[in-house]
Amino acid sequence: MTDRIPSALRPEHPIPRSLSQLVEEAGFDASGLTGDVEVTGVSLSSKDVAPGDLYAALPGVRHHGASFAADAAASGAVAVLTDPAGAVLAAESGLPLLVTPEPRAALGEVAAWVYRTRIDPPTIFGVTGTNGKTSVAYLVEAVLRQLGVVAGLSTTAERRIGDDTIASKLTTPEATEIHAMLARMREADVRAVVLEVSAQAVTQHRVDGIVFDVVGFTNLTHDHLDDYSSMEKYFEAKRALFDPDRARRGVAIVDGEYGRRLADESRIPMATIGTRDDVEAEWSLTVDDEAEDATSFTLVAPDRRTLSTSVPLLGAFMASNAALALVMLVEAGFDLDAIAHVLERDGGIDVYIPGRAEKVSGDRGPTVYVDYGHTPDGFTVMLESMRRVATGRVIMVFGADGDRDTTKREEMGAIAARLADVVVITDFNPRYEDPATIRRALIAGATAAVPDREIHEIADPKAALRAALDLAAENDIVLYAGPGHEDYHEVAGERIPYSARDDARRALQERGWL
């Protein structure tokens, strides 16, 4: 691994642009502006301001960003972009003020202009859906790498430029960071970029200023109803990515209602993938074999050409993710036969996806997986895959996010009880919510679904994991669902260092199994 790149993904050699020209082209109201002011970057946080930045001061839940304009000025900001209320607060900073009624809605285009990301852009892929976004993004990037293409990656887990990585803060970066990242990738001669796109990224303007070459849709299932008032509103947020102003082509898995609707309602050319015999689609997927550490499959193209390969991960759902990744590459202009050739050469898709169906155990003892699944559908597909390969019992350890969608908790408990033999319920990122209340909802769902299911309530995640391992026999499977790649637990506003993957390996070592 090379040295890690800085936590702020910015171009190393920014090209100054005239602030007066930005004002003229964007039509902002401006005050205090002189003709010789130049801008080299854009920052959304006063703590991240670098000399030469335009500071975007937006209204927040607790404070208006303009309240920190003086701090931004002290760090080298050259101007403030804000709304009329923010202009009043930022006046004493002495910085030129660019004023618009909705600065967040303008931010993507401003960042694209400052960082020149629309000039000779790379091929840009976007992946959205409830579950599988991260996996598909990694799979696209992996095959690009196998094809010899220098690629960049941005997911819930990490941002990557070539071999250099940093941890992610959001599933999709804010517009300021995403355009700075694209400019940094251009300096590194990146020719293709894969971005994981959340529904919030679309509705909160984080991907504004980007036109994707290909966008892919995995599925839409119960999640984020704390942010969206209904599944229909949630779907509309996803569908907005498949618009001619945002993307040139799209690919959707159409096994479910929302995938079919998206394909029918989209206003861009769409390719469709089906994984069942009763689904009509241009591309078809057949899972050939499932094992604990690999899934092989065959993908049939509209012209009847076939590609048979494998992904080194458990589950038919991972084959679906891989199929979506492969069709997205074909839609971007990569030849199916060339893809088939490199996959045959390399023995399948050469990918590592942190915390997604990640096997952390060795050759002895139970098989242990850590997974990021934290939705009813995520639980279902993972547990069903495990049941198909298990020779012993399936034991599941999980919790639920605090201060997040509460409507899915009882369903999560019910699915765990139906599909696992033993359920261990623990705490997982309770945030400011009472963790006992969260556990009670999960237990209520589990006991209502299967009254006689063996259920253990153990608040401490470390103790819960060890209890599950102590219950497990040599041929059992233990699934630790929820934390995935994350390296912390969030409790009452504090992020306590904790890696489920590291802890699982440590617990296995304690028992002589690793």
JOWOVEN-V228613 format. One line per field, one symbol per residue. burial: b if it has 9 or more other C-alpha atoms within 8 Angstrom, else e. Layout:
burial=???
This chain:
burial=eeeeeeeebbbeeeeebbbbebbeeeebebeebeeebbbbbbbbbbeebbebbbbbbbbeeeebbbbbbbbbbebbbbbbbbbbebbebbbeeebbbbbbeebbbebbbbbbbbbebbeeebbbbbbbbbbbbbbbbbbbbbbbbbbebbbbbbbbbbbbbeebbbebeebbbbbbbbbbbbbbbbbeebbbbbbbbbbebbeebbbbbbbbbbbbbbbbebebbeebeebebbbebbbebbbeebbbbbbbbbbeebbbebbeebebebbbbbbbeebebbbbbbbeebbeebbbbbbbbeeeeebbbbbbbbbbebbbbbbbbbbbbbbbebeeebbbebbbeebbbbbeeebbbbbbbeeebbbbbbbbbbbbbbbbbbbbbbbebbeebbbbbbbbbbbebeebbbbbbbbbbbbbbbbbbbbbbbbbbebeebbebbbbbbbebbeebebebbbebebbbbebbeebeebbbbbbbbbbbbbbbbbeeeeeebbbbebbbebbbeeebb
